[in-house]
Amino acid sequence: MTSELSNDNGKKKPRHPWDWYVEQQWVTHALVDMISLDDDVTYLDPFCGMGNIPMALRQRGLQAYGTDKFTRTNHPLFLGEHDFLGDQHHMMEAEKALSIIMNPAFSFQDGVLVQGLSLRICRRALEMATHKVAALVPLKWLSSETRYQFFMKTRPQILVFSERPSMPPGNEIEALGDKAWKRGKVDYMWLVWDKQNPHAYDHSPTLWIPPREKLKKPKVAA
Ligand SMILES: C[S@@+](CC[C@H](N)C(=O)[O-])C[C@H]1O[C@@H](n2cnc3c(N)ncnc32)[C@H](O)[C@@H]1O
C-alpha cells in the first residue's frame, strides 16, 4: 500500500519491495463494526503479513486465516506462503463459503512498479470469493479513468476513514517502537463487494468511519 513515503526530515524513503505496510487491528475492527459479516463463512487474507486482519477478525468471532508470499509471522492463523498472483490455486479456494478481506500489495512486486496491480488483485479476489470481498485501499484509488468501468460494473460499498490509519513498513516496526503508530499520512477507505447480492445497488453507498476517541491525558495537579 502507499504509506509513509518520507522521513521526518522530508527525504524520500525507498518503498518496501513487496509493499509490506502494516495497518493496526482497529482498522479491521472498524470494518466489522460497520457492515454485517456472515458467521458461517471462512475469511481469508491472502496478503496477511504479520496477520493483523485475521487476528482482528478472530477477535470478532469469525473464522479467519491468512496467507502471504512470505512468512512474516509464526501465528497459527498463518496457513503458509502463497503467491496470490501465481498460477497455483490455494486449497482455501475450495471453501464452499469464502470471503476475502485484505490490505493488498498496492503497486510494487519485488521492487518493481506494476501498473494496475491493485485492480488485478481485486478482480482475482472477486473471482475467488463466494461472499464478500473487502479491500483496504487509498481513497485516491476511486478517481481513475482505468478503473471507471470496473466501478460502474461492480458498484462497491465505500467506507471512508475519517482518521488516517498509520501504516509503517513492517520491517521497521520493531525499531520504530511507539513511534511506528504516531499518525497516518494517507487517506484510506474500505471497498466492499457482496457477491451474494451483486446487483444490490445502482450506485456506491458511502459510509464514514468515525475517528477513534482520543485518549485524554490525565491532568497533573499544579
Ligand atoms: C500491505 S501489506 C499487508 C499488511 C498486513 N495486513 C499485516 O498485518 O502485516 C501487503 C502484504 O502483501 C504481501 N504480498 C505482496 N505481493 C504478494 C503476492 N503476489 N502474493 C501474496 N502476498 C503478497 C507482502 O509480503 C505484504 O506482507
PDBQT file of the ligand as one rigid body, heavy atoms in Angstrom, charges set to zero:
ROOT
HETATM    1  C1  LIG A 301       0.012  -4.023   2.728  1.00  0.00    +0.000 C 
HETATM    2  S1  LIG A 301       0.906  -5.417   3.318  1.00  0.00    +0.000 S 
HETATM    3  C2  LIG A 301      -0.271  -6.215   4.386  1.00  0.00    +0.000 C 
HETATM    4  C3  LIG A 301      -0.006  -5.967   5.860  1.00  0.00    +0.000 C 
HETATM    5  C4  LIG A 301      -0.712  -6.932   6.785  1.00  0.00    +0.000 C 
HETATM    6  N1  LIG A 301      -2.115  -6.641   6.936  1.00  0.00    +0.000 N 
HETATM    7  C5  LIG A 301      -0.018  -7.066   8.140  1.00  0.00    +0.000 C 
HETATM    8  O1  LIG A 301      -0.709  -7.201   9.193  1.00  0.00    +0.000 OA
HETATM    9  O2  LIG A 301       1.220  -7.101   8.154  1.00  0.00    +0.000 OA
HETATM   10  C6  LIG A 301       0.924  -6.428   1.831  1.00  0.00    +0.000 C 
HETATM   11  C7  LIG A 301       1.467  -7.809   2.005  1.00  0.00    +0.000 C 
HETATM   12  O3  LIG A 301       1.289  -8.462   0.732  1.00  0.00    +0.000 OA
HETATM   13  C8  LIG A 301       2.342  -9.380   0.544  1.00  0.00    +0.000 C 
HETATM   14  N2  LIG A 301       2.432  -9.647  -0.905  1.00  0.00    +0.000 N 
HETATM   15  C9  LIG A 301       2.958  -8.856  -1.871  1.00  0.00    +0.000 A 
HETATM   16  N3  LIG A 301       2.804  -9.438  -3.070  1.00  0.00    +0.000 NA
HETATM   17  C10 LIG A 301       2.170 -10.620  -2.861  1.00  0.00    +0.000 A 
HETATM   18  C11 LIG A 301       1.715 -11.645  -3.709  1.00  0.00    +0.000 A 
HETATM   19  N4  LIG A 301       1.906 -11.595  -5.040  1.00  0.00    +0.000 N 
HETATM   20  N5  LIG A 301       1.077 -12.715  -3.165  1.00  0.00    +0.000 NA
HETATM   21  C12 LIG A 301       0.872 -12.776  -1.820  1.00  0.00    +0.000 A 
HETATM   22  N6  LIG A 301       1.294 -11.842  -0.972  1.00  0.00    +0.000 NA
HETATM   23  C13 LIG A 301       1.929 -10.758  -1.472  1.00  0.00    +0.000 A 
HETATM   24  C14 LIG A 301       3.550  -8.706   1.148  1.00  0.00    +0.000 C 
HETATM   25  O4  LIG A 301       4.519  -9.660   1.514  1.00  0.00    +0.000 OA
HETATM   26  C15 LIG A 301       2.943  -7.960   2.359  1.00  0.00    +0.000 C 
HETATM   27  O5  LIG A 301       3.105  -8.714   3.529  1.00  0.00    +0.000 OA
ENDROOT
TORSDOF 0
